[in-house]
Amino acid sequence: MIRDRLQEQLKAMGASPDYQRLAAEVLGIRGAPPDLARRLVSQALVLEDRSEDWRRAGEEICGSAPQTPGVYVLKDAGDRPLYVGKAINLRRRLRAHFAPRRWRAIKPGMARAESAEWREVGSELEALLREAELIRELRLDEQLVNVHEEVALATRAVPSSLVRDVIVVVPSIEEDSVELIAARAAGEWMIQQTRRNGADLGVHARRLMRFFQSRLRRGLDSDALAPIVFSWLAGRGADSTRLDPHDARDARELVRRLGSLLRDERLFQERLQQT
């Protein structure tokens, strides 16, 4: 048990325990400031065996979760976020979180899980991006168990040929729509839902052209998630539908190119629905 390991290491450390090391090695929380590390260790030591409450919470959460792609946030009794995740199948992923075998090695923070909220999406790529967005929004919350490293091309095995401006067409949670995910080589990204019948494609094509042609760069701290797109294209998304926005001279031609893709029923059946 975590409590036993902590007590054993505290005894070995003597009068000057290294709480940051304990938080990293035993609790799996790296980079915690000294005060936070001390508090996390203290919480773990006094954590009561609430496995039955945890099991009941898991049953309620998993029972209502949909079997669709999405992002989710596990929360404690005070509605504070504990963990952010993504899944191709939300119910299956949440069941894995609350599997009985997980309890023996559970992190103290995760043992406090009482509820969950989620957002359904239409594709794996959108789930990856939404997860990164949520983690960035919540990363300063001291309760958050999973603090992911910054998204950077240097940490991802992406062929240089894929690091370029691109529009990726993926399914939407709305059956009559698709999501147009735009990524720039500089790092920025955006997502635009558009109707498959092309009714609003003109407006959205102009928006995409402005995104790629503007010389202004939005703040990279919040928007530099394009490496996720490039990484996905290099792996599971290798066969995804995409186009180079610079192949279109203007918004009118981009409408034509996108419209042609959206009218291709075979493409939707054989490629878009495989995510």
Secondary structure, DSSP 8 states (H G I E B T S, - for coil): -HHHHHHHHHHHHTTS--HHHHHHHTS---S--HHHHHHHHHHHHH----HHHHHHHHHHHHHH--SS-EEEEEE-TTS-EEEEEEESSHHHHHHHHT-GGGGGG--HHHHT--EEEEEE-SSHHHHHHHHHHHHHHHTT-TT-S-------GGGS---GGG-S-EEEEEE-SSTTEEEEEEE-TTS-EEEEEEETT-TTHHHHHHHHHHHHH-S----HHHH--HHHHHHHHHTTTTT-EEE-GGGSSSHHHHHHHHHHHHT-HHHHHHTGGG-
